[in-house]
Amino acid sequence: MTRKQRRLTLIGVAGCVLAVALGLVLYAMNDTIVFFNSPADIQAKSVQPGTRIRLGGLVKEGSVQRGADQQITFEVMDAEATIKVNYKGLLPDLFREGQGVVAEGILESPSAFRADSVLAKHDENYMPREVADTLKKQGHWQGEADASPKTQ
């Protein structure tokens, strides 16, 4: 075997090892590479309490309750399910009922979620593409009929 052949063999084997390692990493992260879960997804997947996730959907009309010491409770819904969210802190200025929201935190039970951060809709036309696609699929999209949401 010549020097050139050994070098090519070594490069080929190293490339295969890297490809296998990358494949294993991506397979292991398959369930964690999600931008958000809708309330229906959480119930369908039977997510275990104590799991850290992102919850996305619409803030249910009439569900926002403000308590003492910046304690806020509201419900996030999609066409099929609703989850009650508890959050302590300042909400974004654009947070309001009937608008898209993504909350990051810990699932306390299948119907209760404790958020440590809340992201609200950016402007009148913005909604994360994943939230908009899920709402369209469930027939709950409130945007213009043929327009797709603007994303940044």
MITI-834677 format. One line per field, with one value per residue: chain; x, y, z of N, C-alpha, C in turn; residue in one letter. Coordinates in pm, 1 decimal. Each point is the difference from the previous one (the first is absolute). Layout:
<sites>
c [A	...] $
n.x [X	...] $
n.y [Y	...] $
n.z [Z	...] $
ca.x [X	...] $
ca.y [Y	...] $
ca.z [Z	...] $
c.x [X	...] $
c.y [Y	...] $
c.z [Z	...] $
r [a	...] $
</sites>
This chain:
<sites>
c [A	A	A	A	A	A	A	A	A	A	A	A	A	A	A	A	A	A	A	A	A	A	A	A	A	A	A	A	A	A	A	A	A	A	A	A	A	A	A	A	A	A	A	A	A	A	A	A	A	A	A	A	A	A	A	A	A	A	A	A	A	A	A	A	A	A	A	A	A	A	A	A	A	A	A	A	A	A	A	A	A	A	A	A	A	A	A	A	A	A	A	A	A	A	A	A	A	A	A	A	A	A	A	A	A	A	A	A	A	A	A	A	A	A	A	A	A	A	A	A	A	A	A	A	A	A	A	A	A	A	A	A	A	A	A	A	A	A	A	A	A	A	A	A	A	A	A	A	A	A	A	A] $
n.x [84.8	-27.0	82.6	-24.0	6.5	104.4	44.9	-33.5	54.1	99.9	2.6	-12.5	84.2	79.4	-24.9	16.2	104.3	37.7	-28.6	55.8	101.1	1.4	-13.6	86.7	72.1	-21.6	23.7	100.4	20.2	-45.8	-30.4	124.1	13.5	-67.4	-56.3	-104.7	-81.3	-101.4	-106.2	-48.6	116.6	-6.9	-129.9	21.4	107.7	-97.7	31.3	107.3	-69.0	44.6	-56.5	117.4	-96.9	-33.1	-89.5	-64.2	-62.7	-130.9	7.1	-63.3	-104.4	17.1	117.8	38.0	68.6	1.0	101.6	22.2	93.4	-57.8	-92.0	16.6	-128.5	23.0	-83.7	75.8	-55.3	-47.4	-23.5	93.0	88.5	-2.0	102.3	-17.1	38.9	94.4	6.6	123.1	-36.3	76.2	-120.5	26.3	34.5	31.7	16.4	-93.0	-125.3	-10.2	117.2	91.3	39.1	125.9	-28.1	110.5	-1.4	-66.1	-30.5	-98.4	-95.2	-77.7	-49.5	121.1	40.3	123.9	-25.0	122.3	-50.6	-46.0	-19.7	-25.1	-110.0	78.4	-86.1	-78.5	106.7	76.6	32.3	60.1	74.9	66.1	-22.2	29.4	100.0	24.9	-17.0	70.8	87.1	-18.1	9.6	98.7	52.3	40.9	104.6	55.7	-101.2	55.6	7.1	129.8	25.1	28.7	118.0	68.1] $
n.y [-117.9	88.3	97.7	22.9	-128.9	-5.7	110.9	-43.6	-114.4	65.7	80.1	-107.5	-67.5	106.1	15.3	-131.2	5.8	111.2	-63.1	-109.9	71.3	69.4	-112.6	-50.6	110.0	5.2	-130.3	21.9	101.5	-105.3	-37.3	41.6	-27.0	73.0	86.3	-78.7	-23.6	-35.4	53.5	-11.7	51.4	85.1	11.4	14.9	72.2	31.3	128.7	-47.2	12.6	125.2	-22.9	44.5	85.2	22.3	83.5	-30.2	113.2	9.7	123.7	-82.9	43.4	103.2	-51.7	121.8	-45.9	123.7	-53.5	-17.2	91.9	60.6	-59.1	-69.3	-21.6	-83.3	-16.0	-100.6	31.9	-111.8	-55.8	-74.8	81.4	7.4	81.8	-9.8	127.6	-27.8	131.8	16.5	125.4	76.0	21.9	-48.4	116.9	-84.5	-47.4	-74.7	-0.8	-123.6	22.1	-19.2	-109.6	10.0	-95.7	29.5	-126.9	-34.7	-115.0	53.9	1.4	-95.8	66.1	-8.0	124.4	-8.6	121.5	1.2	-14.8	116.7	-50.4	126.5	16.7	6.7	-13.1	81.1	-10.9	12.1	-121.5	-67.7	-34.4	-56.7	109.4	80.1	-82.0	-9.1	130.9	13.8	-91.7	67.7	84.8	45.3	7.4	115.0	-33.3	73.4	-23.0	78.1	90.2	-14.6	-46.0	121.8	-43.4	12.2] $
n.z [0.0	-91.3	15.7	-126.4	-19.5	82.4	-55.7	-119.9	37.4	56.7	-105.9	-76.6	77.5	5.3	-129.0	-12.9	80.8	-62.7	-114.3	49.3	49.3	-112.0	-65.5	87.5	-13.2	-129.9	0.4	83.5	-83.8	-61.8	123.9	14.6	-129.1	85.4	-82.9	-4.4	100.4	-77.0	60.9	-123.9	-44.0	101.2	-24.6	-130.7	30.4	84.8	-12.5	57.6	114.5	6.6	-118.2	-40.0	-36.4	-126.2	47.3	-112.5	-21.2	17.1	48.8	81.0	-70.3	82.3	-36.4	-35.0	105.0	46.3	66.1	127.6	12.9	-103.8	73.3	-112.6	-20.6	-99.4	-101.8	-42.8	-117.2	-52.3	-114.5	60.0	53.7	133.9	26.2	132.4	-14.4	88.4	14.5	44.3	-26.1	-75.6	-50.2	-120.2	-49.7	-95.6	121.2	-56.3	40.4	-46.9	54.8	-94.7	65.0	40.5	87.8	65.1	38.5	111.7	-56.7	72.1	-92.6	-49.5	103.9	55.1	-23.6	49.6	-47.7	-53.8	-122.5	-44.8	-120.2	-30.5	-66.6	-106.7	-99.3	-65.2	-77.0	104.7	-32.9	96.2	-101.3	99.5	72.2	-101.4	-30.9	129.8	15.4	-112.4	42.3	113.1	-102.4	75.0	-122.9	58.6	-72.1	-95.5	-80.2	-91.4	94.1	-20.9	123.0	35.7	-30.7	111.0] $
ca.x [-84.8	83.7	-26.9	-120.6	-113.4	-20.4	-56.7	-139.7	-72.3	-14.9	-98.8	-129.6	-43.9	-32.8	-127.1	-107.5	-17.7	-68.5	-137.7	-73.1	-14.8	-100.2	-128.8	-41.3	-35.7	-128.6	-102.9	-23.2	-65.0	-117.2	-117.8	27.2	14.6	-134.9	-9.9	-106.4	-103.1	-133.4	-68.4	-41.9	121.0	39.9	-90.8	14.3	130.1	6.1	123.5	7.8	17.0	138.7	74.8	18.0	-45.0	-58.2	-142.4	-41.5	-140.1	-66.6	-45.1	-145.7	-73.6	-56.4	70.3	112.4	-27.0	120.3	-1.6	97.4	141.8	23.0	-45.0	-98.0	-51.4	-76.4	-13.0	45.2	-88.7	-4.6	-135.8	-36.9	30.7	37.3	87.6	11.3	139.3	33.0	122.7	31.3	91.1	-59.2	-35.6	34.8	-99.8	-96.8	-76.1	-142.8	-87.8	-28.5	121.6	94.7	96.5	82.1	46.7	98.9	-2.3	-10.8	-134.8	-27.4	-96.4	-46.8	-81.0	60.4	134.4	64.3	89.7	100.3	10.8	-113.7	26.3	-126.7	-1.9	88.6	-83.3	-130.2	8.5	99.4	-26.3	97.8	-51.4	-45.8	-129.3	-95.9	-25.1	-81.7	-135.0	-62.7	-29.6	-113.4	-114.0	-21.3	78.7	-80.8	60.7	-63.3	-24.5	107.5	130.2	77.4	51.2	135.9	91.7	126.3] $
ca.y [117.9	119.6	106.5	69.5	-88.0	0.2	129.7	-1.0	-94.2	65.2	108.0	-65.8	-57.2	112.0	55.6	-93.0	9.2	127.7	-10.7	-83.7	77.9	103.2	-68.7	-37.6	122.4	48.0	-94.3	19.7	129.1	4.0	52.0	126.7	108.2	48.0	139.1	7.6	-102.4	54.6	-74.3	-131.4	-83.0	-40.3	-105.6	-117.0	-63.4	-37.4	54.9	-22.4	119.0	28.5	14.7	137.9	11.2	126.3	-13.1	103.7	3.2	128.8	30.8	-10.7	121.2	1.1	-90.2	65.7	45.7	55.8	-8.7	81.6	-28.6	-32.5	-135.9	2.4	-128.7	7.6	-129.1	-10.2	-96.7	-21.7	-42.5	-123.5	-9.0	121.5	-22.7	116.4	40.4	88.6	73.4	108.7	92.8	98.7	-51.0	91.3	103.8	-42.5	-114.0	24.7	-113.4	-25.5	11.9	-110.2	7.1	-117.7	4.4	-102.3	-33.5	-139.4	-55.3	-47.7	-108.2	10.6	120.5	114.6	29.5	112.0	64.6	92.4	107.7	8.1	75.8	37.9	35.5	114.4	111.3	-44.8	-104.1	-101.0	-114.7	-102.1	-85.7	-127.3	23.5	26.0	-124.9	-86.3	57.0	-22.8	-142.3	-28.9	81.2	106.6	115.0	120.8	94.3	14.2	-131.6	-51.2	55.8	-72.6	91.5	52.5	-43.6	72.9] $
ca.z [0.0	-10.0	96.6	-45.1	28.1	145.3	35.8	-45.5	86.1	129.7	-15.9	-20.1	128.1	89.1	-48.0	38.9	145.1	25.6	-48.1	95.8	123.3	-25.8	-8.4	135.3	72.0	-52.9	41.4	142.9	20.8	-85.9	69.7	67.5	-97.3	-28.1	37.3	98.5	-3.4	21.7	106.6	-50.7	-9.6	135.1	45.4	-86.7	25.0	142.3	54.9	143.8	84.3	33.3	-124.7	-46.5	-138.3	-44.4	-27.9	-93.2	-39.1	17.6	135.4	1.0	37.1	135.4	91.9	66.4	136.6	60.9	145.1	71.4	-17.4	-140.4	-29.4	-108.1	-43.1	-124.1	-66.2	-137.9	-64.8	-143.3	-34.7	66.1	142.7	71.9	115.7	87.8	16.0	111.5	-31.4	92.5	-63.9	-89.5	-131.4	-109.0	-24.6	-100.7	49.1	22.3	-27.5	-140.0	-79.7	8.6	108.9	27.6	138.8	29.7	141.3	43.6	5.5	135.9	-18.6	-138.4	-22.5	68.3	-48.1	69.6	-95.6	52.4	-99.1	-91.0	-121.6	-62.1	-140.8	-25.8	-43.2	-47.1	-101.5	33.2	84.8	-35.5	-106.9	55.4	63.9	-107.1	-72.3	85.6	5.6	-130.8	-11.4	87.2	-41.6	97.5	-44.8	-3.7	-93.4	-129.7	-58.6	-84.2	38.1	99.6	100.8	-17.1	105.9	-0.1] $
c.x [89.4	-43.8	-130.4	-124.9	-30.3	-66.5	-148.4	-85.7	-26.9	-105.7	-139.9	-56.5	-39.1	-132.3	-117.2	-28.0	-73.1	-146.0	-85.3	-23.4	-106.1	-139.4	-52.6	-43.2	-135.4	-114.9	-35.6	-76.2	-131.2	-122.2	23.9	18.5	-140.0	-6.2	-109.6	-89.6	-132.8	-64.4	-45.0	119.1	39.9	-89.0	14.9	129.6	13.0	132.5	-3.8	11.7	146.7	87.7	6.7	-32.9	-36.3	-143.7	-41.6	-146.7	-55.0	-38.5	-152.4	-64.1	-57.7	74.4	111.6	-43.8	131.4	-15.6	102.7	141.8	32.3	-37.0	-111.4	-38.8	-79.9	-4.2	47.6	-81.7	35.3	-141.1	-48.0	17.7	39.4	88.1	10.3	147.8	11.9	134.3	18.8	104.2	-75.2	-27.7	45.7	-113.3	-109.2	-80.7	-144.7	-79.4	-26.6	121.7	90.9	102.0	79.3	55.5	97.9	-0.1	-14.7	-146.3	-21.2	-98.3	-49.1	-82.9	57.3	147.0	54.2	106.1	103.3	34.6	-118.4	39.2	-133.3	20.8	78.4	-74.9	-129.1	7.2	91.9	-58.9	104.3	-61.6	-55.0	-137.0	-106.1	-34.4	-87.4	-143.2	-73.6	-43.8	-124.1	-122.5	-28.8	74.8	-90.2	54.2	-78.0	-3.3	118.2	138.0	71.4	57.2	141.0	84.6	127.3	110.0] $
c.y [124.2	103.1	73.3	-83.3	-3.7	129.7	6.2	-93.9	62.1	110.7	-59.4	-57.3	111.0	64.3	-88.1	7.3	129.6	-5.3	-82.7	76.4	108.3	-60.7	-38.6	121.7	51.1	-93.0	19.7	129.3	12.4	61.0	135.0	116.3	41.8	144.7	23.1	-121.7	68.6	-77.6	-139.3	-94.5	-54.3	-112.0	-126.7	-76.5	-50.9	43.1	-12.5	131.7	15.6	19.1	147.0	6.1	144.0	-27.9	114.7	-10.9	140.1	19.1	3.7	129.6	-15.1	-84.6	67.3	53.1	46.5	-3.5	93.5	-43.1	-52.1	-143.8	7.7	-143.0	22.9	-139.1	11.0	-110.4	-18.9	-52.6	-119.1	-0.8	136.4	-38.8	130.3	28.0	94.0	64.0	109.7	87.3	98.7	-65.0	98.3	100.4	-45.4	-122.5	42.1	-123.7	-12.0	6.1	-121.0	22.7	-130.3	17.8	-114.4	-26.1	-148.8	-40.9	-57.6	-116.5	11.4	126.1	124.1	13.4	119.3	59.1	85.0	107.0	-8.8	89.8	28.8	32.2	129.1	124.1	-56.1	-116.9	-115.2	-110.5	-103.8	-98.0	-131.6	14.5	18.7	-128.2	-94.3	50.9	-18.7	-145.0	-36.6	83.5	116.7	127.5	121.2	102.8	11.3	-135.2	-55.5	45.7	-92.2	98.6	46.3	-51.3	79.4	-90.0] $
c.z [0.0	104.4	-33.5	31.7	150.4	45.7	-39.5	85.3	136.5	-6.3	-16.2	129.5	97.5	-40.4	38.6	150.0	36.1	-42.8	96.6	130.3	-16.6	-7.0	137.4	81.5	-46.9	38.8	148.2	27.3	-76.4	68.0	64.5	-95.9	-45.1	45.3	103.1	-14.4	21.5	114.9	-44.3	-12.2	136.5	51.0	-83.3	27.7	142.7	62.2	152.3	76.7	40.2	-123.3	-40.8	-148.5	-32.7	-40.7	-90.3	-35.3	14.8	145.3	-4.5	48.9	141.1	101.4	79.0	135.8	60.8	151.1	60.3	-37.4	-141.2	-36.4	-103.6	-34.5	-128.1	-61.9	-143.9	-64.4	-146.3	-28.1	83.0	151.5	55.9	117.9	77.1	26.5	119.5	-30.5	102.2	-66.3	-86.5	-134.8	-107.6	-24.9	-95.7	41.5	21.5	-40.1	-149.4	-90.7	21.1	110.1	4.0	140.1	22.1	149.4	22.8	5.8	139.5	0.1	-144.3	-28.6	68.0	-39.3	76.8	-92.1	72.5	-103.0	-95.6	-117.3	-67.0	-147.3	-22.2	-44.1	-57.1	-97.2	37.2	87.8	-38.3	-100.7	54.6	65.5	-107.5	-75.4	81.2	5.8	-132.4	-14.6	82.0	-34.4	91.5	-36.4	-15.1	-97.7	-128.3	-68.7	-78.4	42.3	96.2	98.0	-32.3	115.3	-12.5	47.0] $
r [m	t	r	k	q	r	r	l	t	l	i	g	v	a	g	c	v	l	a	v	a	l	g	l	v	l	y	a	m	n	d	t	i	v	f	f	n	s	p	a	d	i	q	a	k	s	v	q	p	g	t	r	i	r	l	g	g	l	v	k	e	g	s	v	q	r	g	a	d	q	q	i	t	f	e	v	m	d	a	e	a	t	i	k	v	n	y	k	g	l	l	p	d	l	f	r	e	g	q	g	v	v	a	e	g	i	l	e	s	p	s	a	f	r	a	d	s	v	l	a	k	h	d	e	n	y	m	p	r	e	v	a	d	t	l	k	k	q	g	h	w	q	g	e	a	d	a	s	p	k	t	q] $
</sites>
